Every structure is written in structure tokens, then in C-alpha cells.
């Protein structure tokens, strides 16, 4: 009897894919000889490849008609046991639907944020779990997996580690803490000035330099952190995925909000301090548990987007974060 073939859909982004890995690892552990094809945006193919969980990737940019047609065609030419949509958006649910996959599994309307999407599924799962990684695992269980989630490893190449450590040494940096001040939308980002003050305090009281990680469009944010850090001389870092993973894996700690690099660092087993505001750490926090999450008690549990820092984040002081960094680093020894 042939092994079942599974189609999984998670188009992006960095943190969301990291939070999908445990569920796909549960699928892989339950069906070790099965083919698992992962539908994703080309930007994230390297990240998924480094997980070793997928046997095939179907790359699609849904904004381009030719790419969309090609992906639907590839889906339609194969036979699948089931498609699992871990994303729960119209653009992700349409791909297996238009590809003619007979069994399509996704979240019910109580879990999905975009109205009407569950109509495209043949089976709808109402989540009981709080964290999105475990909600994803509930979809994995629906296809008959024995485990909802499982551990996974992300591959970091030795030459990438040598490159990054060599670069740090050339700048006089041996041990370092990574600060990740970005986060997609600025309302969920702790102020750059406070990241700078934290960088200065770490340098003054712990004798360690900080590395400021930033992504496309966050250059101004990184520069604001650098300026606010005084003479702490942080290293600004915006390299590609592989070197970033090497940087994170060798850091003594990572500090950031609800952002992809923080979740990637946690996946690489780097000690973390997470600063949360409008997004709920019970759903989107570091996974699995074990790191420190700081959040004001009056923060709203919603995904309110905006350009101004959410007021709840202003109630988290530099001293609180610094104390948490020291505590987390002691715990990790």
C-alpha cells in the first residue's frame, strides 16, 4: 500500500512559518515515509528547506497570475491524501481548492480571521488550544497523525557560523546579545530609544556588545537604536537568512517583540526575552514555553495595526527588560 502524500500550505511569513514547523514535524514523525509538499512564497523556500520537513516545495507568488497558475497546475497533477491549510486566508485556501484536492482541512470560522474562508474546506477544525503552534497541531491530528506537534531542527551551515563569528571578531565582539527592534508594524514594537538605552546598559553593566538585527524597510529603526545607544557601539546587522541563523544561534540572548527573528532565535534554542503589547503572547509568544515574556497587564489582546507604539509597550521599562535579560542568561547556563 502506497504511503499517503500530503500538501501543506503556509505562504509566509518568517515567524508564522516557524510556528508551523512543530505541526509539520508532528506530521513527519507520524508519517516518516510520506511525501510532504509545502506550498509557500519563494522568499521562504530556504527556511523551509533547512527544516528538512518537506520532500518538495511548490513555490507561488499569489500576486502573479503565471505563478499562481503554475502552482495550481502542479497541485492538480498529483494525488493527495489531504491538503492542510495552516494559514487560514483566502489566498492559501484557494490553492488546494482550485487544484482539485478532494480532502481539504482548515480552521473553522471561530479561529479564522478572514470571513468565509472555511467554505473552501471539506473539514473544519475548531481549535481548543491557545497557541497558534498547537492550533496548527490540531489540524495535523485531523489527518490521522499520532502527534500534534514534534521537535524539529534547523540546519545552520558551519561555513555560515565561521563567517559570522569571524565578522564579529573583526569588530572586537566575542560574546553578544541580539536586539531585534522591528516587527512588521510599528505599533507592536518597543520604542527604538529604549532599545538603545538597553544596549547602553548591557554594555555598561555587563561588558557585552549588542548586535542590532533589522530587515528591509527598518534601516531608520536600526539607526535610531544605534544613536540612542551612546558609546555602546552596537553592530548593525541585516544579512541573509543563513548568516542570520548563525548569528542567532551563537548569541547569548535575543531581545525582541512579536517578530520573526525572535521566533527564529527561539527555534534555534537561543535564550530569549520577548516584549509584547497588542499581540497576545498566549497565542503568538515564544514556542515552546521556557523563555521570558514581558507584557503590561492592561495590554489589549488584539492585532491592532498602526504606526504609533501601543501605549501598553510604554509601560515596560528598560530596567525591567535588562533584569529579564540577566535572569534568562543565568537560567540558560
C-alpha positions in Angstrom: 0.0 0.0 0.0 1.4 3.4 -1.0 2.3 5.9 1.6 -0.1 8.9 1.8 1.0 12.2 0.2 0.3 15.4 2.0 0.0 19.0 0.8 0.6 21.7 3.4 0.1 25.4 2.8 1.8 28.2 4.7 2.8 31.0 2.4 4.6 33.3 5.0 5.9 34.9 7.0 9.1 34.2 9.0 7.5 33.9 12.4 4.4 32.2 11.2 6.4 29.6 9.3 8.5 28.9 12.4 5.2 28.4 14.4 4.1 26.0 11.7 7.2 23.8 11.9 6.1 21.9 15.1 2.8 20.8 13.5 4.5 19.7 10.2 7.2 17.9 12.4 4.3 16.1 14.0 3.0 15.1 10.6 6.5 14.0 9.5 7.1 11.9 12.7 3.7 10.2 12.3 4.3 9.5 8.6 8.0 9.2 8.2 8.0 7.8 4.7 5.3 10.0 3.3 5.9 12.8 0.8 5.0 16.2 2.1 4.8 19.1 -0.4 4.9 22.6 1.1 3.2 25.4 -0.7 5.0 28.7 0.1 6.2 32.0 -1.3 9.7 31.8 -2.9 11.1 34.1 -0.2 10.7 31.3 2.4 11.9 28.3 0.4 15.4 28.3 2.1 13.9 28.5 5.6 11.6 25.5 4.9 14.4 23.6 3.2 16.6 24.0 6.4 13.9 22.3 8.5 14.2 19.1 6.5 10.4 18.5 6.9 9.2 18.8 3.3 10.1 16.5 0.5 9.0 19.0 -2.1 8.2 22.7 -2.3 5.6 24.4 -4.6 6.6 28.0 -4.8 4.0 30.6 -5.6 3.6 34.4 -5.6 -0.1 34.8 -5.5 0.2 38.4 -6.9 1.5 37.0 -10.2 -1.1 35.2 -12.4 1.5 33.0 -14.1 3.0 31.8 -10.8 -0.5 31.1 -9.4 -1.5 29.2 -12.5 1.7 27.1 -12.3 1.2 26.3 -8.6 -2.4 25.3 -9.2 -1.4 23.1 -12.1 1.3 21.3 -10.0 -1.2 20.7 -7.2 -3.8 19.4 -9.7 -1.5 16.9 -11.4 -0.8 15.0 -8.2 -2.9 12.8 -5.9 -3.1 13.9 -2.3 -4.3 12.2 0.9 -5.2 15.6 2.1 -4.3 19.3 2.0 -3.8 21.1 5.3 -4.1 24.9 5.2 -2.2 26.2 8.2 -2.6 29.8 7.2 -6.4 30.2 7.0 -6.6 33.0 4.4 -8.5 33.2 1.1 -5.2 33.1 -0.8 -4.0 30.0 1.0 -7.3 28.1 1.0 -7.9 28.7 -2.7 -4.8 26.9 -3.8 -5.8 23.3 -2.9 -9.5 24.1 -3.7 -8.6 25.2 -7.3 -6.1 22.4 -7.5 -8.9 19.9 -7.0 -7.6 18.3 -3.8 -10.6 16.2 -2.5 -9.8 16.4 1.2 -9.1 19.9 2.4 -8.5 20.6 6.1 -8.5 24.0 7.8 -9.7 26.0 10.7 -13.4 26.7 11.4 -14.8 30.2 11.4 -14.2 30.6 15.2 -10.4 30.6 14.6 -10.0 32.2 11.2 -9.9 36.0 10.9 -11.0 36.3 7.3 -14.7 35.8 7.0 -16.0 33.0 4.8 -12.7 31.1 4.2 -13.9 27.8 5.8 -16.4 27.3 3.0 -13.4 26.1 0.9 -12.6 23.3 3.3 -14.1 19.9 3.4 -13.2 19.5 7.1 -13.1 22.3 9.6 -11.3 22.2 12.9 -12.5 24.3 15.9 -9.4 25.0 17.9 -9.2 24.3 21.6 -5.5 25.2 22.0 -4.4 28.7 22.8 -1.0 29.0 21.0 -1.0 29.1 17.2 1.6 26.4 17.0 -0.7 24.0 18.9 -3.7 25.1 16.9 -1.7 24.1 13.9 -1.1 20.8 15.6 -4.8 20.2 15.8 -5.0 20.3 12.0 -2.2 17.8 11.9 -4.2 15.5 14.2 -7.2 15.7 11.9 -5.4 13.9 9.1 -4.7 10.9 11.4 -1.3 11.9 12.8 -0.3 10.3 16.1 1.3 13.6 17.4 0.0 17.1 17.0 3.5 18.7 17.3 7.0 17.4 17.5 10.6 18.8 17.8 12.5 19.9 14.7 16.0 21.1 13.9 17.0 24.0 11.6 20.2 23.4 9.8 23.0 26.1 10.2 26.0 25.6 7.9 29.4 25.5 9.5 30.8 28.0 7.0 28.0 30.4 7.9 29.0 30.2 11.6 32.6 30.7 10.7 31.7 33.8 8.5 29.6 35.4 11.2 31.9 34.7 14.1 34.9 35.9 12.1 33.0 39.1 11.3 32.1 39.7 14.9 35.7 39.1 16.0 36.9 41.6 13.4 34.7 44.2 15.1 36.1 43.2 18.5 33.0 41.3 19.6 33.2 37.9 21.2 30.0 37.4 23.3 27.0 39.4 22.2 23.2 39.9 22.7 21.0 40.4 19.7 18.4 43.1 19.8 15.6 42.9 17.2 13.6 46.2 17.3 11.4 45.6 14.3 8.2 43.8 13.9 6.2 44.3 10.7 4.0 47.0 12.1 5.4 49.6 14.4 2.5 49.6 16.9 3.8 46.3 18.3 7.4 47.5 18.6 9.0 48.6 21.8 10.5 52.1 21.2 13.9 52.4 19.5 15.1 54.8 22.1 14.5 52.2 24.8 16.3 49.5 22.8 19.2 52.0 22.6 19.1 52.6 26.3 19.1 48.8 26.9 22.1 48.4 24.6 24.0 51.0 26.6 23.0 49.5 29.9 24.1 46.0 28.8 27.5 47.4 27.7 28.0 49.4 30.8 26.9 46.8 33.4 27.6 43.5 31.7 30.5 44.5 29.4 28.8 43.0 26.4 28.2 44.5 22.9 24.8 44.2 21.2 24.0 43.3 17.6 21.0 45.2 16.1 19.2 42.9 13.7 16.9 44.6 11.1 15.2 43.8 7.9 14.1 45.6 4.7 12.5 49.0 5.5 13.8 49.0 9.1 17.0 50.9 8.4 15.7 54.0 10.2 14.7 51.9 13.2 18.2 50.4 13.5 19.9 53.7 13.1 17.6 55.2 15.8 18.7 52.4 18.2 22.3 53.0 17.4 22.1 56.7 18.0 20.3 56.1 21.3 22.9 53.6 22.5 25.5 56.3 23.1 29.0 54.9 23.1 28.0 51.2 23.4 28.9 50.7 19.7 26.3 48.1 18.7 26.8 46.2 15.4 24.1 46.8 12.8 23.3 43.5 11.0 21.0 42.9 8.0 22.4 39.8 6.4 20.6 36.9 4.6 18.8 34.1 6.3 21.8 31.7 6.7 24.1 34.1 8.4 21.2 35.5 10.5 20.6 31.9 11.8 24.3 31.6 12.6 24.2 34.9 14.4 21.2 34.0 16.4 22.4 30.5 17.4 25.6 31.9 18.8 24.0 34.8 20.7 23.9 34.8 24.5 20.3 36.1 24.3 17.9 37.7 21.9 15.5 40.5 22.8 12.6 41.5 20.6 8.9 41.8 20.2 6.5 39.6 18.3 8.8 39.4 15.3 10.2 36.7 13.0 13.9 36.9 14.2 12.8 36.4 17.8 10.8 33.3 16.9 13.6 32.1 14.7 16.1 32.5 17.6 13.8 30.5 19.9 13.6 27.7 17.3 17.4 27.8 17.3 17.3 27.4 21.1 18.7 30.8 21.8 17.6 32.2 25.2 15.0 34.9 24.6 13.3 37.9 26.3 10.1 38.8 24.4 8.4 42.2 24.7 4.7 42.0 23.9 2.0 44.7 23.5 -1.1 44.5 21.3 -0.5 40.9 20.2 -1.3 38.2 22.7 1.7 36.0 23.8 -0.7 33.2 24.8 -1.3 32.9 21.0 1.8 34.3 19.4 4.5 34.1 22.0 7.8 32.2 22.0 7.2 28.5 21.5 7.7 26.2 23.2 7.5 27.9 26.6 10.5 28.5 28.7 11.6 32.0 27.8 10.7 35.3 29.5 7.7 37.3 28.1 7.1 40.8 29.3 3.7 42.4 28.8 1.7 45.0 30.6 -1.4 43.7 32.5 -3.6 46.2 30.6 -2.5 45.3 27.1 -5.3 44.5 24.7 -5.3 41.1 23.2 -5.8 42.1 19.6 -3.8 42.7 16.4 -4.4 46.4 16.2 -2.1 47.7 13.5 -0.6 51.2 13.4 2.5 53.4 13.1 2.5 54.7 16.7 3.8 52.5 19.6 1.0 50.8 21.5 0.6 52.5 24.9 1.0 49.2 26.8 4.5 48.8 25.5 5.5 52.2 27.0 4.8 50.7 30.5 7.7 48.2 30.1 10.8 49.9 31.3 14.4 49.5 30.3 15.2 48.3 33.8 12.5 45.5 33.5 14.0 44.2 30.2 17.6 44.4 31.5 16.6 42.4 34.6 14.9 39.9 32.4 17.9 39.5 30.2 20.2 38.8 33.1 17.7 36.3 34.6 17.3 34.5 31.3 21.0 34.2 30.7 21.5 32.8 34.2 18.8 30.2 33.6 20.5 29.2 30.3 23.8 28.4 32.0 
